[in-house]
């Protein structure tokens, strides 16, 4: 099927953990991760600084156990993809907002998710922390991911 943000996060974390293992743990095993989805196959290249990247995700998780984090998976992925494609933060945010707001072609936006509405209904969209967290979660993986042509 189509790659969902949660599938992307799962595969990226698995890839980081594979790359955190000492080389002698799995001798001769490539540290690439492959992902096959409806629009093709992708390969995560060996991750640089995998321990640091994994630690950053764990830190966000810990923060999220104590306070609400402005992390909205689909909107965050759309934003990070824009940044990865060379857009400025402002342009990437503008292009990601239909995912948040919804539109006639996509239907409801992510802001209409009942859990997100419950947590964020009376708050303005937290632009700066949202952008930082989206980059932390998605950007390193996008930078290590390439279309696989087998």
Residue frames relative to the residue before (quaternion, step in Angstrom):
aa qw qx qy qz dx dy dz
X 1.0000 0.0000 0.0000 0.0000 0.00 0.00 0.00
X 0.6956 -0.4285 0.3600 0.4504 3.52 -1.34 -0.19
X 0.5220 -0.6519 0.4615 0.2992 3.55 -1.01 0.86
X 0.1822 -0.7704 0.6054 0.0820 3.54 -0.76 1.10
X 0.6579 -0.5256 0.3472 0.4128 3.59 -1.12 0.53
X 0.6618 0.5073 -0.3280 0.4438 3.62 0.90 -0.81
X 0.6291 0.5186 -0.3376 0.4705 3.60 1.09 -0.66
X 0.6214 0.5359 -0.3253 0.4700 3.54 1.06 -0.80
X 0.6659 0.4980 -0.3035 0.4653 3.60 0.88 -0.94
X 0.6479 0.5202 -0.3212 0.4544 3.61 0.90 -0.87
X 0.6964 0.4653 -0.2910 0.4623 3.57 0.81 -0.93
X 0.6428 0.5210 -0.3271 0.4564 3.60 1.03 -0.77
X 0.6536 0.4928 -0.3198 0.4772 3.61 0.94 -0.82
X 0.6351 0.5172 -0.3321 0.4679 3.60 0.95 -0.80
X 0.6527 0.5124 -0.3057 0.4669 3.54 0.98 -0.87
X 0.6465 0.5081 -0.3260 0.4665 3.60 0.92 -0.82
X 0.6612 0.5023 -0.3170 0.4584 3.59 0.90 -0.87
X 0.6124 0.5333 -0.3442 0.4713 3.59 1.00 -0.75
X 0.7131 0.4539 -0.2534 0.4704 3.56 0.93 -0.89
X 0.6032 0.5482 -0.3587 0.4550 3.61 1.24 -0.24
X 0.5556 0.6195 -0.3941 0.3902 3.59 1.19 -0.44
X 0.5064 -0.6164 0.4912 0.3496 3.59 -1.05 0.66
X 0.6174 -0.5944 0.3722 0.3564 3.57 -1.00 0.83
X 0.6685 0.5158 -0.3101 0.4369 3.60 0.98 -0.78
X 0.5168 0.6410 -0.4185 0.3833 3.62 1.24 -0.26
X 0.7937 0.0780 -0.0083 0.6033 3.56 0.97 -0.88
X 0.0961 -0.8383 0.5328 0.0640 3.60 0.45 1.13
X 0.8281 0.2231 -0.1835 0.4803 3.54 -0.97 0.91
X 0.5705 0.5786 -0.3912 0.4320 3.60 1.25 -0.02
X 0.4268 -0.6997 0.5138 0.2535 3.54 -0.83 1.01
X 0.3370 -0.7486 0.5356 0.1980 3.56 -1.05 0.72
X 0.4194 0.6447 -0.5047 0.3921 3.55 1.03 0.86
X 0.1991 -0.7468 0.6212 0.1295 3.54 -1.18 0.58
X 0.2069 -0.7829 0.5787 0.0967 3.56 -0.94 0.93
X 0.0776 -0.7849 0.6147 0.0022 3.50 -1.09 0.81
X 0.1134 -0.7936 0.5964 0.0394 3.56 -0.76 1.07
X 0.0457 0.7842 -0.6128 0.0861 3.55 -0.78 1.13
X 0.7696 -0.3915 0.2437 0.4417 3.55 -1.30 0.16
X 0.7588 0.3915 -0.2210 0.4712 3.58 0.89 -0.87
X 0.7940 -0.2685 0.1361 0.5281 3.60 1.18 0.30
X 0.5177 -0.6031 0.4999 0.3440 3.51 -1.32 -0.33
X 0.1404 -0.7875 0.5986 0.0429 3.53 -1.10 0.79
X 0.1754 -0.7605 0.6161 0.1057 3.50 -1.24 0.54
X 0.2683 -0.7036 0.6343 0.1751 3.51 -1.06 0.87
X 0.3613 -0.7261 0.5482 0.2042 3.54 -0.77 1.06
X 0.6753 -0.4580 0.3422 0.4659 3.61 -1.17 0.33
X 0.3995 -0.7544 0.4809 0.2001 3.54 -0.76 1.10
X 0.2952 -0.7202 0.5988 0.1890 3.53 -0.96 0.88
X 0.8361 0.1044 -0.1086 0.5275 3.59 -1.04 0.77
X 0.1211 0.8448 -0.5140 0.0866 3.59 1.00 0.78
X 0.6242 0.5382 -0.3506 0.4447 3.61 1.01 -0.72
X 0.6659 0.4977 -0.2992 0.4684 3.60 0.95 -0.87
X 0.6638 0.5009 -0.3062 0.4634 3.57 0.96 -0.85
X 0.6463 0.4990 -0.3193 0.4810 3.59 1.00 -0.80
X 0.6369 0.5303 -0.3247 0.4557 3.60 0.97 -0.84
X 0.6312 0.5284 -0.3371 0.4568 3.62 1.00 -0.74
X 0.6578 0.4935 -0.3095 0.4774 3.60 1.02 -0.76
X 0.6353 0.5120 -0.3255 0.4778 3.58 1.00 -0.79
X 0.6291 0.5340 -0.3325 0.4567 3.58 1.00 -0.79
X 0.6486 0.4972 -0.3199 0.4793 3.60 0.94 -0.82
X 0.6239 0.5367 -0.3362 0.4579 3.57 1.00 -0.82
X 0.6630 0.5022 -0.3018 0.4659 3.57 0.90 -0.94
X 0.6316 0.5206 -0.3353 0.4666 3.59 0.96 -0.81
X 0.6794 0.5154 -0.2769 0.4427 3.54 1.02 -0.88
X 0.6124 0.5262 -0.3624 0.4655 3.59 1.20 -0.27
X 0.7221 0.4178 -0.2322 0.5001 3.59 1.27 -0.33
X 0.8059 0.0521 0.0094 0.5896 3.59 1.14 -0.56
X 0.5861 -0.5571 0.4443 0.3857 3.55 -1.25 0.39
X 0.1624 -0.7626 0.6185 0.0977 3.55 -0.95 0.87
X 0.4060 -0.7099 0.5130 0.2608 3.60 -0.95 0.78
X 0.3164 0.7189 -0.5451 0.2932 3.53 0.54 1.23
X 0.0060 -0.7805 0.6214 -0.0688 3.52 -0.51 1.27
X 0.4361 -0.7814 0.3564 0.2687 3.60 -0.06 1.29
X 0.7280 0.4299 -0.2731 0.4590 3.62 0.64 -1.00
X 0.6708 0.4823 -0.2989 0.4777 3.58 0.93 -0.87
X 0.6336 0.5341 -0.3221 0.4578 3.58 1.04 -0.79
X 0.6569 0.4940 -0.3149 0.4747 3.58 0.95 -0.83
X 0.6440 0.5171 -0.3260 0.4600 3.60 0.93 -0.85
X 0.6467 0.5111 -0.3148 0.4706 3.59 0.98 -0.82
X 0.6861 0.4868 -0.2890 0.4569 3.60 0.81 -1.01
X 0.6179 0.5309 -0.3503 0.4621 3.61 1.03 -0.68
X 0.6376 0.5219 -0.3269 0.4628 3.60 1.00 -0.75
X 0.6509 0.4975 -0.3087 0.4832 3.57 0.94 -0.89
X 0.6471 0.5311 -0.3109 0.4499 3.57 0.96 -0.89
X 0.6935 0.4576 -0.2638 0.4899 3.58 1.10 -0.68
X 0.6531 -0.5696 0.2973 0.4007 3.58 1.26 0.27
X 0.4585 0.6680 -0.4655 0.3562 3.60 1.21 0.17
X 0.5341 -0.5768 0.4967 0.3679 3.55 -1.21 0.48
X 0.6657 -0.4844 0.3648 0.4349 3.58 -1.22 0.33
X 0.6679 0.5147 -0.3047 0.4429 3.58 0.91 -0.90
X 0.6747 0.4768 -0.2951 0.4799 3.59 0.95 -0.86
X 0.6435 0.5151 -0.3237 0.4647 3.59 0.97 -0.81
X 0.6380 0.5147 -0.3244 0.4720 3.58 1.02 -0.77
X 0.6360 0.5321 -0.3215 0.4572 3.57 0.95 -0.89
X 0.7018 0.4623 -0.2678 0.4711 3.59 0.93 -0.87
X 0.6617 0.5007 -0.3056 0.4671 3.60 1.19 -0.48
X 0.5451 0.6764 -0.3838 0.3130 3.59 1.14 -0.52
X 0.5987 0.5382 -0.3999 0.4382 3.66 0.97 -0.47
X 0.5938 0.5428 -0.3662 0.4677 3.60 1.15 -0.54
X 0.6751 0.4790 -0.2763 0.4884 3.57 1.06 -0.78
X 0.7613 0.4097 -0.1958 0.4628 3.56 0.77 -1.10
X 0.3735 -0.6810 0.5298 0.3405 3.57 1.01 -0.83
X 0.0193 -0.7784 0.6270 0.0246 3.54 -1.28 0.32
X 0.7169 -0.4706 0.2816 0.4304 3.60 -1.21 0.28
X 0.6860 0.4910 -0.2926 0.4503 3.61 1.10 -0.59
X 0.7571 0.3621 -0.1934 0.5081 3.59 1.00 -0.79
X 0.4622 -0.6680 0.4614 0.3569 3.56 1.16 -0.41
X 0.8298 -0.1842 0.1426 0.5071 3.54 -1.12 -0.68
X 0.4183 -0.6955 0.5304 0.2451 3.49 -1.19 0.63
X 0.6924 -0.4689 0.3459 0.4256 3.52 -1.30 0.20
X 0.5875 0.5859 -0.3722 0.4160 3.61 1.10 -0.59
X 0.6598 0.5202 -0.3039 0.4492 3.60 1.19 -0.43
X 0.3998 0.6849 -0.4933 0.3575 3.58 1.28 0.06
X 0.5171 -0.6844 0.4002 0.3224 3.63 -0.71 0.97
X 0.6637 0.4976 -0.3181 0.4591 3.61 0.98 -0.72
X 0.6440 0.4982 -0.3197 0.4845 3.57 1.00 -0.78
X 0.6382 0.5267 -0.3236 0.4589 3.58 0.96 -0.85
X 0.6402 0.5359 -0.3216 0.4467 3.57 0.95 -0.87
X 0.7403 0.4291 -0.2286 0.4643 3.59 0.89 -0.92
X 0.8274 0.2691 -0.0879 0.4851 3.58 0.91 -0.90
X 0.3182 0.8128 -0.4615 0.1587 3.62 1.25 0.09
X 0.7927 0.3036 -0.1757 0.4985 3.59 0.88 -0.79
X 0.5915 0.5745 -0.3663 0.4312 3.58 1.24 0.19
X 0.4658 -0.6313 0.5221 0.3347 3.58 -1.10 0.59
X 0.6209 -0.5347 0.4012 0.4094 3.57 -1.17 0.46
X 0.3225 -0.7860 0.5011 0.1647 3.61 -0.60 1.15
X 0.2294 -0.8566 0.4440 0.1286 3.55 0.42 1.27
X 0.7445 0.4336 -0.2656 0.4327 3.62 0.51 -1.10
X 0.7004 0.4271 -0.3119 0.4793 3.67 0.73 -0.83
X 0.5855 0.5694 -0.3694 0.4433 3.58 1.10 -0.64
X 0.6859 0.4870 -0.2944 0.4536 3.58 0.80 -1.01
X 0.6610 0.5108 -0.3184 0.4481 3.59 0.90 -0.86
X 0.6919 0.4716 -0.2871 0.4653 3.59 0.88 -0.90
X 0.6156 0.5367 -0.3490 0.4595 3.59 1.01 -0.71
X 0.6587 0.4997 -0.3040 0.4734 3.57 0.98 -0.84
X 0.6495 0.5250 -0.3204 0.4470 3.59 0.94 -0.86
X 0.7236 0.4457 -0.2524 0.4626 3.57 0.87 -0.93
X 0.8397 0.2884 -0.1160 0.4453 3.59 0.68 -1.03
X 0.6330 0.6011 -0.3543 0.3353 3.60 0.89 -0.83
X 0.6536 0.5077 -0.3571 0.4330 3.68 0.79 -0.77
X 0.6619 0.5059 -0.3072 0.4599 3.58 0.99 -0.79
X 0.6328 0.5202 -0.3321 0.4676 3.56 1.01 -0.77
X 0.6609 0.5100 -0.3028 0.4598 3.57 1.06 -0.73
X 0.7162 0.4247 -0.2429 0.4977 3.60 1.16 -0.56
X 0.6346 0.5564 -0.3061 0.4404 3.59 1.29 -0.18
X 0.0123 0.7887 -0.6144 0.0205 3.54 -1.04 0.81
X 0.5758 -0.5569 0.4648 0.3771 3.54 -1.24 0.47
X 0.2708 -0.7721 0.5570 0.1425 3.57 -0.81 1.01
X 0.1608 -0.8149 0.5544 0.0516 3.55 -0.77 1.05
X 0.3711 -0.7985 0.4180 0.2235 3.56 1.37 0.21
